[in-house]
Amino acid sequence: MSTALVACADLKRDYGGYAALRGVSFEIARGEFAAIMGPSGCGKSTLLAILGLLDRPSAGSYELDGVSADGLDDAQRTRLRRERIGFVFQAYNLLPRLSALENVALPMAYAGVPLEERRERAAALLARVGLQAKTGRTPLELSGGERQRVGIARSLANRPALLLADEPTGNLDSKSSAEVIAFLKELHAEGMTVVLVTHDAGIGSAAGRVLRLKDGLLA
């Protein structure tokens, strides 16, 4: 059995004549911590969107956890994304009127997890990121670092195989950034596969491997 969780072959993505990706091939092993780095406009966000099943390549193939995404329809892609992928976003993407507990529990509701179980799991995840005393707070009542910790807890809600972190420290101060990276490293040490997108070399150095993009190609 292959150890690769992610397998990409000759990925290309064109937007109306603009080639964001021009033939990218790589694998990411199960349990690996990899960083995707490069300057603005190099294709990082496009590649992350494809890995997260939020976009489709114009050409090439993508396999996630043994499943080829190439021929899946939208409903199948949504299900695979919900079951196998967790997302951590730069802008947190929390619902402002929901409590921290409700934000973390929401992906489980979409997955059909019973109400009591999702509340228990959400509370446990918030405790894991040190927010057990703030489960009832809304995002507007939390600091940036706390919001990102809620985002990390939410990303783990459905026990994903792959964690995608898109500039997760971009809106944080240095102390909160260090806390977020330390937690990602802790998850990796426990066996989680983590892919981190960043333009910050200091943040990228936390990963065990760096994939450098330039002009839509791996450098």
N, C-alpha and C positions, 0 to 999 in steps of 0.2 A: 504493500500500500504506500502511495506517495506521501511524503511528509509535507508537501506543499499545501498550504491552505488557500493561497492565492496564486493563480497561474495566468499570466497575461502574455499573449503572443501577437506581436506586430500591431498593437493598438494604434488606430488613427482616428482623429476626430476633426472634421471640417465644419466650419460655420460660414456658409455662404462664400466660399472661396478662401477663407482664412483657416490655415492649418494649425489648430491648437496642439494636436499631437500628430507626429509624423512617422510613427512606427516604433512603438515602445514595447519591449519584451522583458519580463522578469518574473521571478517566483518569490513568494514569501513563505517561509516554512512555518508550520504550526509552532506556536510558542515564541516566535521571533518578535523583536522590537525593532522596527525599521522607521527611519525618517525619510520623508520626501522633501528635498530642499531645492531651492533655485530662486532666481530673481523674479520680480513681478512680471507676469505675462509669459512665464516659461511653460505653462501647462499644468501646474500643480493642482489648481482647483478643478480643472477639467478631468484630470486623472482621478482625483478623489471622488468626483461625482460618478465616474464610471465604476470605480471600486465599490461605491456605496449603492449601486444600482439605481441612481437618480438620473442617469443619462446613459445613452447607448453609444458605443463607438460607431464610427462610419465604416470601419473595416477592422479586421483582426478578431481575436477571440479572448474571452474572459471566463475563467472557471473559478468558482468559489466553493470551497469545502466539498470538492468532488462533483459539483453540479455545474454544468455548462449554462451560462446565462444567455447564450447567443440566441437560442430559439424560444425563450420564455415570453409569454404574453405579459401584459401589464399586471394582471392579477397575480400571476405566478411570481413575477419579480417583487411585487409588494410583499407577498408571503415570505419569500426567501430573505428579503431585507429585514422584515420584522423578526424572523426566527434566528438569523445568523449574524446580524450586524448591529453594533451599538455605535451611536454618534455622540461626539463631544464637539460643540460649536464655539467659535470665538465669541459670538453674540449671545450665547447661552440658549436662546430659543425657548425660554420658559414662558408658560401662559401666565400673564400678570395677575389674573384674578383667582388663580388656583393656589392653594398652599403648597409648600415644598412637598409634603406627603402626597398630595393629589397629583402634582407634576410628575413625581417619580412613579406613581401607580398607573398613570395614563397609558403607557405602552402595554402594560399587562392587561388593561381593559380591552384594548384592540386585539390582543392575543387570546381573549376569552378566559382569562384567569378569574376564578370566583372572587367576589368582593372582599371577603374576609382574608383570603390568602394574599391578595395583592396589597392590602393594607399592612399585613404583617411583614411581607417581603420589603415593601417600601420603607417601613419604619426601620427594619434591620439594615437596609442599604444606607439610609441617612445616618444611622448610628455609626456605620462603618467609616463614613467620611467626617465624623465628628459633629454632626448636626442634630443629634438626638433631642436637644433642647429647643430646636427651632422648627419642628415638623409642621406646626400650624402657621408659620410665617409665610407671607406671600413674597414673591421675588423683590418687590419694591421695599420690603422691610429687611432685606439682606444686603450685605456688602457684595462687591464684585467677586471676591474670592469665594464667598459663601454661595453665591449663585452658580459659580462654576462647579463647586462641589456637589450642588444639587444636580447640575447637568451630568456630572460623572456618575452619580448614583442612578440617575434615570437611564443612562446609557447601558447600565448593567441589568436593567429590570428584567429583560427576557433571556438572561444568561447567554449572551452572544458568543459566537466563536471568534469574531473579529471586532476589534474596537478601532474606529477611525476617529482621530482627533484633529480637527481643522483649526490650526492656529489657536490652540486652547488657552494660551497665555497672552494673547494679543491685547486684551483689554485689562490686564492685571498689573499690579505693582510687583516689584521684585520679590517680596516676601510671599505673596499669594502665588506667583508664578512658580517659585521653588516648591511650594506645598503641592501644587497640581502635578508638577513633574515627578516629585517624590512618590505621589500616589500612583501615577502611571507606571513607574518603575516597580512599585510594590505589586501591582496587578500582573506585570510581566513576570516577576519572580515567582508568582503563583501559577504561571502557565498560560496567561492570556496572550493572544497575538495582538500586538498594538502597531498601528501605522499612524505616525504623527506627521502632519504637514506643517512646515514652518519655514520662515525665511531667516530665522535667528540661529546662527551657528552655535551659540551657547546652549540653546534649547535642544537643537538637533544632536548635540554631543551626548545627550542622555541615552540615545538609541544605540543599539549594538551594531547597526548597519545604516549607512546613508545612501540613498538613491538620489543622484543629482540630475536635475532636469535643466536643459538649456535649449531654448528655441524648439520646444516640442520633442526633444530627443534626450535620451539618457546620455549624460556627458561621460 
